[in-house]
């Protein structure tokens, strides 16, 4: 064996020995231990709403217009079947992350990271930092949509159910288009419940369509999605052992009695799938 080969052999041997002596990489523990895992009835309201919204656009000849907007990829993409079971399983694999803008999942032996950049790639939405209130102010000068379609006092909340009613009754194409965009943001990107208050400012902002489309809705949707996961892990996961959380029941199955929890996904959970 030549001197060069001998040195290469020794280097490889030393490298292998060094790796074998390194302590094993620490695997972070699951936030909900395996013994506390549970089945679920998870609800994601966005999928059905997107179908309804697309039909509404088609009925009024507005589908081509929205397809050319920043939200177009959601309407031109093939039909998507959301799997509650898959996302719930992912939910159970969550581990603690030191960063508030990331969600980490343990897929043994890998640690998978879901963060805002990936969310932006999946949704094609802007995920820049939201502008300050002072920067938004010049674009919320009109209250026409609120005055026309919502009989509420200035200090009162506008609920999502009220937005859905206005969206269903409006027959003025330009107004319908604007209400539909707000409906898309609130009902699909944020997955608001019927009794949730919507962001009133968006009904004025949408009058300036260029600004509305440039607004970083992706950041708002991502933050809502991450907040949902963190909240459910703390509220449901911490109370599973004592079965004290709301909407936690025991159900019988072929595997015996299991704990079942019901919860609704906020944000745009299909991005996780």
C-alpha atoms as an extended CHARMM CRD file, in Angstrom:
* protein
*
       273  EXT
         1         1  UNK       CA              0.0000000000        0.0000000000        0.0000000000  PROA      1               0.0000000000
         2         2  UNK       CA              1.4130000000        3.3650000000       -1.0010000000  PROA      2               0.0000000000
         3         3  UNK       CA              2.0260000000        6.0950000000        1.5760000000  PROA      3               0.0000000000
         4         4  UNK       CA             -0.7990000000        8.1890000000        0.0960000000  PROA      4               0.0000000000
         5         5  UNK       CA             -3.3030000000        5.3250000000        0.3540000000  PROA      5               0.0000000000
         6         6  UNK       CA             -2.1330000000        4.5710000000        3.8930000000  PROA      6               0.0000000000
         7         7  UNK       CA             -2.7400000000        8.1700000000        4.9870000000  PROA      7               0.0000000000
         8         8  UNK       CA             -6.1930000000        8.1560000000        3.3330000000  PROA      8               0.0000000000
         9         9  UNK       CA             -7.0390000000        4.8870000000        5.0560000000  PROA      9               0.0000000000
        10        10  UNK       CA             -5.9490000000        6.2760000000        8.4360000000  PROA      10              0.0000000000
        11        11  UNK       CA             -7.9650000000        9.4620000000        7.8700000000  PROA      11              0.0000000000
        12        12  UNK       CA            -11.1230000000        7.4940000000        7.0490000000  PROA      12              0.0000000000
        13        13  UNK       CA            -10.6190000000        5.2230000000       10.0610000000  PROA      13              0.0000000000
        14        14  UNK       CA            -10.1520000000        8.2190000000       12.3870000000  PROA      14              0.0000000000
        15        15  UNK       CA            -13.2200000000        9.9230000000       10.9240000000  PROA      15              0.0000000000
        16        16  UNK       CA            -15.3600000000        6.8140000000       11.4500000000  PROA      16              0.0000000000
        17        17  UNK       CA            -14.0520000000        6.3850000000       15.0100000000  PROA      17              0.0000000000
        18        18  UNK       CA            -14.7810000000       10.0450000000       15.7750000000  PROA      18              0.0000000000
        19        19  UNK       CA            -18.3720000000        9.7340000000       14.5490000000  PROA      19              0.0000000000
        20        20  UNK       CA            -18.9350000000        6.5410000000       16.5200000000  PROA      20              0.0000000000
        21        21  UNK       CA            -17.7700000000        8.2910000000       19.7090000000  PROA      21              0.0000000000
        22        22  UNK       CA            -20.0890000000       11.2890000000       19.2730000000  PROA      22              0.0000000000
        23        23  UNK       CA            -23.1120000000       11.3230000000       21.5850000000  PROA      23              0.0000000000
        24        24  UNK       CA            -26.3780000000       10.4840000000       19.8150000000  PROA      24              0.0000000000
        25        25  UNK       CA            -28.3860000000       13.4570000000       18.5680000000  PROA      25              0.0000000000
        26        26  UNK       CA            -31.0160000000       14.3950000000       21.1140000000  PROA      26              0.0000000000
        27        27  UNK       CA            -34.5400000000       13.7940000000       19.8420000000  PROA      27              0.0000000000
        28        28  UNK       CA            -36.9420000000       16.3920000000       21.2430000000  PROA      28              0.0000000000
        29        29  UNK       CA            -39.9260000000       14.9160000000       23.0860000000  PROA      29              0.0000000000
        30        30  UNK       CA            -43.4310000000       15.1410000000       21.6720000000  PROA      30              0.0000000000
        31        31  UNK       CA            -45.5400000000       17.8680000000       23.2550000000  PROA      31              0.0000000000
        32        32  UNK       CA            -48.2940000000       15.2970000000       23.7450000000  PROA      32              0.0000000000
        33        33  UNK       CA            -46.7320000000       12.0070000000       24.9160000000  PROA      33              0.0000000000
        34        34  UNK       CA            -47.6660000000        8.9470000000       22.8810000000  PROA      34              0.0000000000
        35        35  UNK       CA            -49.6480000000        7.4990000000       25.7950000000  PROA      35              0.0000000000
        36        36  UNK       CA            -51.9090000000       10.5770000000       25.6730000000  PROA      36              0.0000000000
        37        37  UNK       CA            -52.5570000000       10.5290000000       21.9250000000  PROA      37              0.0000000000
        38        38  UNK       CA            -56.2020000000       10.6400000000       20.9550000000  PROA      38              0.0000000000
        39        39  UNK       CA            -58.5240000000       10.3680000000       17.9910000000  PROA      39              0.0000000000
        40        40  UNK       CA            -60.3290000000       13.4670000000       16.7910000000  PROA      40              0.0000000000
        41        41  UNK       CA            -63.1280000000       14.9840000000       14.8160000000  PROA      41              0.0000000000
        42        42  UNK       CA            -61.3030000000       17.9010000000       13.3050000000  PROA      42              0.0000000000
        43        43  UNK       CA            -63.1840000000       20.4760000000       11.2540000000  PROA      43              0.0000000000
        44        44  UNK       CA            -61.6700000000       22.6120000000        8.5060000000  PROA      44              0.0000000000
        45        45  UNK       CA            -64.2760000000       25.0080000000        7.1560000000  PROA      45              0.0000000000
        46        46  UNK       CA            -62.2210000000       26.4930000000        4.3370000000  PROA      46              0.0000000000
        47        47  UNK       CA            -62.6180000000       23.6640000000        1.7890000000  PROA      47              0.0000000000
        48        48  UNK       CA            -66.4070000000       23.8860000000        1.4670000000  PROA      48              0.0000000000
        49        49  UNK       CA            -66.2960000000       27.6620000000        1.4360000000  PROA      49              0.0000000000
        50        50  UNK       CA            -63.8420000000       27.7240000000       -1.4610000000  PROA      50              0.0000000000
        51        51  UNK       CA            -66.2000000000       25.5760000000       -3.5440000000  PROA      51              0.0000000000
        52        52  UNK       CA            -69.1210000000       27.8700000000       -2.7310000000  PROA      52              0.0000000000
        53        53  UNK       CA            -67.0800000000       30.9720000000       -3.4940000000  PROA      53              0.0000000000
        54        54  UNK       CA            -65.8760000000       29.6150000000       -6.8340000000  PROA      54              0.0000000000
        55        55  UNK       CA            -69.4630000000       28.8320000000       -7.8240000000  PROA      55              0.0000000000
        56        56  UNK       CA            -70.5030000000       32.3520000000       -6.8630000000  PROA      56              0.0000000000
        57        57  UNK       CA            -67.7690000000       33.8470000000       -9.0510000000  PROA      57              0.0000000000
        58        58  UNK       CA            -68.8240000000       31.6610000000      -11.9820000000  PROA      58              0.0000000000
        59        59  UNK       CA            -72.4980000000       32.6220000000      -11.6690000000  PROA      59              0.0000000000
        60        60  UNK       CA            -71.6600000000       36.3280000000      -11.9880000000  PROA      60              0.0000000000
        61        61  UNK       CA            -68.9460000000       36.0330000000      -14.6290000000  PROA      61              0.0000000000
        62        62  UNK       CA            -66.1980000000       37.0400000000      -12.2110000000  PROA      62              0.0000000000
        63        63  UNK       CA            -64.0750000000       33.8840000000      -12.2340000000  PROA      63              0.0000000000
        64        64  UNK       CA            -61.7240000000       35.1760000000      -14.9380000000  PROA      64              0.0000000000
        65        65  UNK       CA            -61.1650000000       38.3470000000      -12.9510000000  PROA      65              0.0000000000
        66        66  UNK       CA            -60.2450000000       36.5670000000       -9.7360000000  PROA      66              0.0000000000
        67        67  UNK       CA            -58.0700000000       34.0720000000      -11.6490000000  PROA      67              0.0000000000
        68        68  UNK       CA            -55.8920000000       36.9860000000      -12.7530000000  PROA      68              0.0000000000
        69        69  UNK       CA            -55.5760000000       38.3110000000       -9.2180000000  PROA      69              0.0000000000
        70        70  UNK       CA            -53.0020000000       37.3470000000       -6.5950000000  PROA      70              0.0000000000
        71        71  UNK       CA            -55.5510000000       34.8240000000       -5.2700000000  PROA      71              0.0000000000
        72        72  UNK       CA            -55.8820000000       33.1260000000       -8.6630000000  PROA      72              0.0000000000
        73        73  UNK       CA            -53.8620000000       29.9760000000       -7.8130000000  PROA      73              0.0000000000
        74        74  UNK       CA            -56.5070000000       28.9660000000       -5.2570000000  PROA      74              0.0000000000
        75        75  UNK       CA            -59.2010000000       28.9920000000       -7.9520000000  PROA      75              0.0000000000
        76        76  UNK       CA            -57.2380000000       27.5390000000      -10.8640000000  PROA      76              0.0000000000
        77        77  UNK       CA            -55.7130000000       24.6560000000       -8.9000000000  PROA      77              0.0000000000
        78        78  UNK       CA            -57.2590000000       21.1650000000       -9.2560000000  PROA      78              0.0000000000
        79        79  UNK       CA            -59.8160000000       20.0750000000       -6.6710000000  PROA      79              0.0000000000
        80        80  UNK       CA            -58.0910000000       19.3630000000       -3.3640000000  PROA      80              0.0000000000
        81        81  UNK       CA            -59.2890000000       16.7900000000       -0.8430000000  PROA      81              0.0000000000
        82        82  UNK       CA            -58.3790000000       17.8800000000        2.6560000000  PROA      82              0.0000000000
        83        83  UNK       CA            -57.5510000000       15.0380000000        5.0610000000  PROA      83              0.0000000000
        84        84  UNK       CA            -58.4750000000       15.8120000000        8.6600000000  PROA      84              0.0000000000
        85        85  UNK       CA            -56.9050000000       12.5230000000        9.7920000000  PROA      85              0.0000000000
        86        86  UNK       CA            -53.5630000000       13.3280000000        8.1500000000  PROA      86              0.0000000000
        87        87  UNK       CA            -53.3160000000       16.8180000000        9.6330000000  PROA      87              0.0000000000
        88        88  UNK       CA            -54.4240000000       15.5940000000       13.0690000000  PROA      88              0.0000000000
        89        89  UNK       CA            -51.6990000000       12.9290000000       12.9630000000  PROA      89              0.0000000000
        90        90  UNK       CA            -49.2000000000       15.6510000000       12.0960000000  PROA      90              0.0000000000
        91        91  UNK       CA            -50.6110000000       17.6690000000       14.9750000000  PROA      91              0.0000000000
        92        92  UNK       CA            -49.7530000000       14.8390000000       17.3850000000  PROA      92              0.0000000000
        93        93  UNK       CA            -46.1410000000       14.7540000000       16.1440000000  PROA      93              0.0000000000
        94        94  UNK       CA            -45.4970000000       18.3620000000       17.1660000000  PROA      94              0.0000000000
        95        95  UNK       CA            -42.4380000000       19.0820000000       19.2950000000  PROA      95              0.0000000000
        96        96  UNK       CA            -41.4300000000       22.2720000000       21.0450000000  PROA      96              0.0000000000
        97        97  UNK       CA            -39.8600000000       24.9810000000       18.9290000000  PROA      97              0.0000000000
        98        98  UNK       CA            -37.8680000000       27.8770000000       20.3490000000  PROA      98              0.0000000000
        99        99  UNK       CA            -39.0270000000       30.0550000000       17.4610000000  PROA      99              0.0000000000
       100       100  UNK       CA            -42.5320000000       31.4570000000       17.5300000000  PROA      100             0.0000000000
       101       101  UNK       CA            -42.7120000000       31.6580000000       13.7380000000  PROA      101             0.0000000000
       102       102  UNK       CA            -42.0330000000       27.9730000000       13.1600000000  PROA      102             0.0000000000
       103       103  UNK       CA            -43.7720000000       24.6870000000       13.8770000000  PROA      103             0.0000000000
       104       104  UNK       CA            -41.6380000000       21.5610000000       14.2970000000  PROA      104             0.0000000000
       105       105  UNK       CA            -42.8100000000       17.9930000000       13.7790000000  PROA      105             0.0000000000
       106       106  UNK       CA            -40.9320000000       14.8100000000       14.6450000000  PROA      106             0.0000000000
       107       107  UNK       CA            -40.8820000000       12.3790000000       11.7210000000  PROA      107             0.0000000000
       108       108  UNK       CA            -38.4070000000        9.8480000000       13.0910000000  PROA      108             0.0000000000
       109       109  UNK       CA            -35.5180000000       10.1030000000       12.4830000000  PROA      109             0.0000000000
       110       110  UNK       CA            -36.0450000000       13.5670000000       10.9760000000  PROA      110             0.0000000000
       111       111  UNK       CA            -37.2230000000       16.8340000000       12.4570000000  PROA      111             0.0000000000
       112       112  UNK       CA            -39.4560000000       18.6470000000        9.9620000000  PROA      112             0.0000000000
       113       113  UNK       CA            -39.8020000000       22.4060000000       10.0850000000  PROA      113             0.0000000000
       114       114  UNK       CA            -42.8230000000       24.3340000000        8.7980000000  PROA      114             0.0000000000
       115       115  UNK       CA            -42.1980000000       28.0480000000        8.5470000000  PROA      115             0.0000000000
       116       116  UNK       CA            -43.4120000000       31.1320000000        6.7580000000  PROA      116             0.0000000000
       117       117  UNK       CA            -41.1670000000       30.7120000000        3.6970000000  PROA      117             0.0000000000
       118       118  UNK       CA            -42.6360000000       27.2870000000        2.9450000000  PROA      118             0.0000000000
       119       119  UNK       CA            -46.1200000000       28.6540000000        3.5280000000  PROA      119             0.0000000000
       120       120  UNK       CA            -45.4360000000       31.4060000000        0.9920000000  PROA      120             0.0000000000
       121       121  UNK       CA            -44.2340000000       28.8910000000       -1.6180000000  PROA      121             0.0000000000
       122       122  UNK       CA            -47.3000000000       26.6690000000       -1.1370000000  PROA      122             0.0000000000
       123       123  UNK       CA            -49.9010000000       29.4380000000       -1.2270000000  PROA      123             0.0000000000
       124       124  UNK       CA            -48.1470000000       31.9720000000       -3.5310000000  PROA      124             0.0000000000
       125       125  UNK       CA            -49.1870000000       34.6610000000       -1.0490000000  PROA      125             0.0000000000
       126       126  UNK       CA            -47.1020000000       37.5770000000        0.1650000000  PROA      126             0.0000000000
       127       127  UNK       CA            -45.6550000000       36.8740000000        3.6080000000  PROA      127             0.0000000000
       128       128  UNK       CA            -43.8330000000       40.1250000000        4.2990000000  PROA      128             0.0000000000
       129       129  UNK       CA            -44.2390000000       41.8490000000        7.6510000000  PROA      129             0.0000000000
       130       130  UNK       CA            -47.6980000000       43.5040000000        7.8490000000  PROA      130             0.0000000000
       131       131  UNK       CA            -47.6140000000       47.3020000000        7.5200000000  PROA      131             0.0000000000
       132       132  UNK       CA            -48.2010000000       49.5760000000       10.4830000000  PROA      132             0.0000000000
       133       133  UNK       CA            -51.6360000000       51.0530000000       11.1120000000  PROA      133             0.0000000000
       134       134  UNK       CA            -50.3690000000       54.4720000000       10.0600000000  PROA      134             0.0000000000
       135       135  UNK       CA            -49.4100000000       53.0630000000        6.6500000000  PROA      135             0.0000000000
       136       136  UNK       CA            -52.8180000000       51.4140000000        6.1680000000  PROA      136             0.0000000000
       137       137  UNK       CA            -54.7840000000       54.5090000000        7.1090000000  PROA      137             0.0000000000
       138       138  UNK       CA            -54.6480000000       56.2190000000        3.6710000000  PROA      138             0.0000000000
       139       139  UNK       CA            -56.3110000000       53.1230000000        2.1590000000  PROA      139             0.0000000000
       140       140  UNK       CA            -59.2990000000       52.8810000000        4.5160000000  PROA      140             0.0000000000
       141       141  UNK       CA            -61.0160000000       56.1590000000        3.7690000000  PROA      141             0.0000000000
       142       142  UNK       CA            -64.2450000000       54.6360000000        2.4250000000  PROA      142             0.0000000000
       143       143  UNK       CA            -66.9540000000       52.9390000000        4.5090000000  PROA      143             0.0000000000
       144       144  UNK       CA            -69.3040000000       52.4750000000        1.5510000000  PROA      144             0.0000000000
       145       145  UNK       CA            -69.5020000000       48.6770000000        1.7110000000  PROA      145             0.0000000000
       146       146  UNK       CA            -70.1460000000       48.7400000000        5.4510000000  PROA      146             0.0000000000
       147       147  UNK       CA            -72.8190000000       51.4360000000        5.1120000000  PROA      147             0.0000000000
       148       148  UNK       CA            -74.5140000000       49.6530000000        2.1970000000  PROA      148             0.0000000000
       149       149  UNK       CA            -74.5020000000       46.0180000000        3.2890000000  PROA      149             0.0000000000
       150       150  UNK       CA            -74.0960000000       46.0020000000        7.0830000000  PROA      150             0.0000000000
       151       151  UNK       CA            -76.5280000000       47.6340000000        9.4850000000  PROA      151             0.0000000000
       152       152  UNK       CA            -74.1290000000       47.9780000000       12.3910000000  PROA      152             0.0000000000
       153       153  UNK       CA            -72.9600000000       50.8690000000       14.5120000000  PROA      153             0.0000000000
       154       154  UNK       CA            -69.3120000000       51.9640000000       14.1280000000  PROA      154             0.0000000000
       155       155  UNK       CA            -68.2590000000       50.4730000000       17.4630000000  PROA      155             0.0000000000
       156       156  UNK       CA            -70.0390000000       47.1500000000       16.8800000000  PROA      156             0.0000000000
       157       157  UNK       CA            -68.3260000000       44.0450000000       15.4960000000  PROA      157             0.0000000000
       158       158  UNK       CA            -69.1740000000       42.6470000000       12.0740000000  PROA      158             0.0000000000
       159       159  UNK       CA            -69.5010000000       38.8890000000       12.4180000000  PROA      159             0.0000000000
       160       160  UNK       CA            -68.5100000000       36.4180000000        9.7240000000  PROA      160             0.0000000000
       161       161  UNK       CA            -72.1230000000       35.2490000000        9.4880000000  PROA      161             0.0000000000
       162       162  UNK       CA            -73.0810000000       38.8250000000        8.5700000000  PROA      162             0.0000000000
       163       163  UNK       CA            -70.4270000000       38.8820000000        5.8590000000  PROA      163             0.0000000000
       164       164  UNK       CA            -71.7330000000       35.5900000000        4.4850000000  PROA      164             0.0000000000
       165       165  UNK       CA            -75.2640000000       36.9520000000        4.3770000000  PROA      165             0.0000000000
       166       166  UNK       CA            -74.1340000000       40.1060000000        2.5420000000  PROA      166             0.0000000000
       167       167  UNK       CA            -72.0320000000       38.0260000000        0.1480000000  PROA      167             0.0000000000
       168       168  UNK       CA            -75.0610000000       35.8240000000       -0.6340000000  PROA      168             0.0000000000
       169       169  UNK       CA            -77.5330000000       38.6900000000       -1.1890000000  PROA      169             0.0000000000
       170       170  UNK       CA            -75.3770000000       41.1480000000       -3.1610000000  PROA      170             0.0000000000
       171       171  UNK       CA            -76.0620000000       41.2640000000       -6.9230000000  PROA      171             0.0000000000
       172       172  UNK       CA            -73.9330000000       44.2960000000       -7.9140000000  PROA      172             0.0000000000
       173       173  UNK       CA            -70.9480000000       42.6870000000       -9.7240000000  PROA      173             0.0000000000
       174       174  UNK       CA            -68.2490000000       45.1090000000       -8.5580000000  PROA      174             0.0000000000
       175       175  UNK       CA            -69.4620000000       45.0800000000       -4.9400000000  PROA      175             0.0000000000
       176       176  UNK       CA            -69.9050000000       41.3150000000       -5.0600000000  PROA      176             0.0000000000
       177       177  UNK       CA            -66.3300000000       40.8860000000       -6.2470000000  PROA      177             0.0000000000
       178       178  UNK       CA            -65.0050000000       42.9750000000       -3.3480000000  PROA      178             0.0000000000
       179       179  UNK       CA            -67.1700000000       41.2340000000       -0.7570000000  PROA      179             0.0000000000
       180       180  UNK       CA            -66.0490000000       37.8950000000       -2.1670000000  PROA      180             0.0000000000
       181       181  UNK       CA            -62.3890000000       38.8100000000       -1.7200000000  PROA      181             0.0000000000
       182       182  UNK       CA            -62.9920000000       39.7300000000        1.9210000000  PROA      182             0.0000000000
       183       183  UNK       CA            -64.9650000000       36.4950000000        2.3010000000  PROA      183             0.0000000000
       184       184  UNK       CA            -62.0080000000       34.5760000000        0.8220000000  PROA      184             0.0000000000
       185       185  UNK       CA            -59.5530000000       36.1200000000        3.2960000000  PROA      185             0.0000000000
       186       186  UNK       CA            -61.7830000000       35.7240000000        6.3650000000  PROA      186             0.0000000000
       187       187  UNK       CA            -63.4360000000       32.4170000000        5.5080000000  PROA      187             0.0000000000
       188       188  UNK       CA            -60.6260000000       30.5070000000        3.8170000000  PROA      188             0.0000000000
       189       189  UNK       CA            -57.2420000000       31.9980000000        4.6790000000  PROA      189             0.0000000000
       190       190  UNK       CA            -58.2640000000       32.5930000000        8.3080000000  PROA      190             0.0000000000
       191       191  UNK       CA            -61.1330000000       30.0510000000        8.5260000000  PROA      191             0.0000000000
       192       192  UNK       CA            -63.2600000000       32.2250000000       10.7870000000  PROA      192             0.0000000000
       193       193  UNK       CA            -66.1990000000       30.7450000000       12.6850000000  PROA      193             0.0000000000
       194       194  UNK       CA            -69.6670000000       32.1800000000       12.0130000000  PROA      194             0.0000000000
       195       195  UNK       CA            -69.6900000000       34.1250000000       15.2910000000  PROA      195             0.0000000000
       196       196  UNK       CA            -66.1180000000       35.4450000000       14.9180000000  PROA      196             0.0000000000
       197       197  UNK       CA            -65.6540000000       39.1690000000       14.3390000000  PROA      197             0.0000000000
       198       198  UNK       CA            -63.9870000000       39.9440000000       11.0290000000  PROA      198             0.0000000000
       199       199  UNK       CA            -61.3500000000       42.6330000000       10.5090000000  PROA      199             0.0000000000
       200       200  UNK       CA            -63.5750000000       45.5970000000        9.7390000000  PROA      200             0.0000000000
       201       201  UNK       CA            -60.7010000000       47.4800000000        8.0990000000  PROA      201             0.0000000000
       202       202  UNK       CA            -60.5900000000       44.9610000000        5.2320000000  PROA      202             0.0000000000
       203       203  UNK       CA            -64.0430000000       46.0850000000        4.0370000000  PROA      203             0.0000000000
       204       204  UNK       CA            -62.6160000000       49.5620000000        3.4670000000  PROA      204             0.0000000000
       205       205  UNK       CA            -59.2250000000       48.3980000000        2.2370000000  PROA      205             0.0000000000
       206       206  UNK       CA            -60.8090000000       46.2980000000       -0.5230000000  PROA      206             0.0000000000
       207       207  UNK       CA            -62.0860000000       49.4800000000       -2.1850000000  PROA      207             0.0000000000
       208       208  UNK       CA            -58.4370000000       49.9490000000       -3.1970000000  PROA      208             0.0000000000
       209       209  UNK       CA            -58.0250000000       46.6160000000       -4.9840000000  PROA      209             0.0000000000
       210       210  UNK       CA            -54.3480000000       47.1000000000       -5.8570000000  PROA      210             0.0000000000
       211       211  UNK       CA            -53.4580000000       47.7020000000       -2.2220000000  PROA      211             0.0000000000
       212       212  UNK       CA            -55.7320000000       44.8950000000       -1.0170000000  PROA      212             0.0000000000
       213       213  UNK       CA            -53.9830000000       42.3690000000       -3.2570000000  PROA      213             0.0000000000
       214       214  UNK       CA            -50.5260000000       43.5580000000       -2.1950000000  PROA      214             0.0000000000
       215       215  UNK       CA            -51.3300000000       43.3000000000        1.4990000000  PROA      215             0.0000000000
       216       216  UNK       CA            -49.3720000000       40.3840000000        3.0900000000  PROA      216             0.0000000000
       217       217  UNK       CA            -52.3710000000       38.1570000000        3.7500000000  PROA      217             0.0000000000
       218       218  UNK       CA            -49.9880000000       35.2020000000        3.7610000000  PROA      218             0.0000000000
       219       219  UNK       CA            -48.3480000000       36.4370000000        6.9700000000  PROA      219             0.0000000000
       220       220  UNK       CA            -51.7270000000       36.8800000000        8.6440000000  PROA      220             0.0000000000
       221       221  UNK       CA            -52.8700000000       33.4130000000        7.5570000000  PROA      221             0.0000000000
       222       222  UNK       CA            -49.5970000000       31.7360000000        8.5670000000  PROA      222             0.0000000000
       223       223  UNK       CA            -49.5870000000       33.3710000000       12.0120000000  PROA      223             0.0000000000
       224       224  UNK       CA            -53.1950000000       32.3040000000       12.5660000000  PROA      224             0.0000000000
       225       225  UNK       CA            -52.3500000000       28.7350000000       11.5320000000  PROA      225             0.0000000000
       226       226  UNK       CA            -49.3170000000       28.5250000000       13.8390000000  PROA      226             0.0000000000
       227       227  UNK       CA            -51.2050000000       30.1170000000       16.7140000000  PROA      227             0.0000000000
       228       228  UNK       CA            -53.9540000000       27.5080000000       16.2680000000  PROA      228             0.0000000000
       229       229  UNK       CA            -51.5130000000       24.6320000000       16.5790000000  PROA      229             0.0000000000
       230       230  UNK       CA            -49.7860000000       26.0810000000       19.6160000000  PROA      230             0.0000000000
       231       231  UNK       CA            -53.0910000000       26.8730000000       21.3350000000  PROA      231             0.0000000000
       232       232  UNK       CA            -54.5930000000       23.4360000000       20.7650000000  PROA      232             0.0000000000
       233       233  UNK       CA            -51.4430000000       21.7130000000       21.9430000000  PROA      233             0.0000000000
       234       234  UNK       CA            -51.6040000000       23.5980000000       25.2320000000  PROA      234             0.0000000000
       235       235  UNK       CA            -55.3480000000       23.5450000000       25.8250000000  PROA      235             0.0000000000
       236       236  UNK       CA            -56.2750000000       20.0700000000       24.6000000000  PROA      236             0.0000000000
       237       237  UNK       CA            -52.9930000000       18.2450000000       25.0750000000  PROA      237             0.0000000000
       238       238  UNK       CA            -52.4580000000       19.3500000000       28.6680000000  PROA      238             0.0000000000
       239       239  UNK       CA            -55.9380000000       18.2670000000       29.7220000000  PROA      239             0.0000000000
       240       240  UNK       CA            -56.1900000000       14.9460000000       27.8980000000  PROA      240             0.0000000000
       241       241  UNK       CA            -54.9760000000       12.8660000000       30.8810000000  PROA      241             0.0000000000
       242       242  UNK       CA            -57.7690000000       14.2190000000       33.0840000000  PROA      242             0.0000000000
       243       243  UNK       CA            -60.2570000000       14.5930000000       30.2130000000  PROA      243             0.0000000000
       244       244  UNK       CA            -61.1450000000       18.0590000000       31.5040000000  PROA      244             0.0000000000
       245       245  UNK       CA            -60.9980000000       20.0900000000       28.2920000000  PROA      245             0.0000000000
       246       246  UNK       CA            -64.1210000000       21.0530000000       26.4040000000  PROA      246             0.0000000000
       247       247  UNK       CA            -65.3080000000       18.6910000000       23.6660000000  PROA      247             0.0000000000
       248       248  UNK       CA            -63.2750000000       15.7590000000       24.9860000000  PROA      248             0.0000000000
       249       249  UNK       CA            -65.2400000000       12.5320000000       25.2420000000  PROA      249             0.0000000000
       250       250  UNK       CA            -64.6450000000        8.8080000000       25.4800000000  PROA      250             0.0000000000
       251       251  UNK       CA            -65.7260000000        6.6200000000       22.5830000000  PROA      251             0.0000000000
       252       252  UNK       CA            -65.7600000000        2.8750000000       22.1530000000  PROA      252             0.0000000000
       253       253  UNK       CA            -63.9540000000        1.3160000000       19.2080000000  PROA      253             0.0000000000
       254       254  UNK       CA            -62.4630000000       -1.9940000000       18.1560000000  PROA      254             0.0000000000
       255       255  UNK       CA            -59.4450000000       -0.9940000000       20.2440000000  PROA      255             0.0000000000
       256       256  UNK       CA            -61.5150000000       -0.4050000000       23.3440000000  PROA      256             0.0000000000
       257       257  UNK       CA            -62.3630000000        2.9480000000       24.9140000000  PROA      257             0.0000000000
       258       258  UNK       CA            -60.5010000000        5.8610000000       23.3430000000  PROA      258             0.0000000000
       259       259  UNK       CA            -60.3190000000        9.5620000000       24.0700000000  PROA      259             0.0000000000
       260       260  UNK       CA            -61.7960000000       11.7110000000       21.3040000000  PROA      260             0.0000000000
       261       261  UNK       CA            -61.4530000000       15.4810000000       20.9750000000  PROA      261             0.0000000000
       262       262  UNK       CA            -63.3290000000       17.8630000000       18.6990000000  PROA      262             0.0000000000
       263       263  UNK       CA            -61.7180000000       21.0420000000       17.4530000000  PROA      263             0.0000000000
       264       264  UNK       CA            -61.8310000000       23.4200000000       14.5010000000  PROA      264             0.0000000000
       265       265  UNK       CA            -58.7600000000       24.3910000000       12.4850000000  PROA      265             0.0000000000
       266       266  UNK       CA            -58.0610000000       28.0830000000       12.0750000000  PROA      266             0.0000000000
       267       267  UNK       CA            -55.8110000000       29.5810000000        9.4520000000  PROA      267             0.0000000000
       268       268  UNK       CA            -55.0310000000       27.7110000000        6.2430000000  PROA      268             0.0000000000
       269       269  UNK       CA            -54.3760000000       24.1740000000        7.5030000000  PROA      269             0.0000000000
       270       270  UNK       CA            -54.3270000000       22.5790000000        4.0020000000  PROA      270             0.0000000000
       271       271  UNK       CA            -50.8560000000       24.1210000000        3.5740000000  PROA      271             0.0000000000
       272       272  UNK       CA            -49.6140000000       21.6970000000        6.2270000000  PROA      272             0.0000000000
       273       273  UNK       CA            -50.9510000000       18.7610000000        4.2520000000  PROA      273             0.0000000000
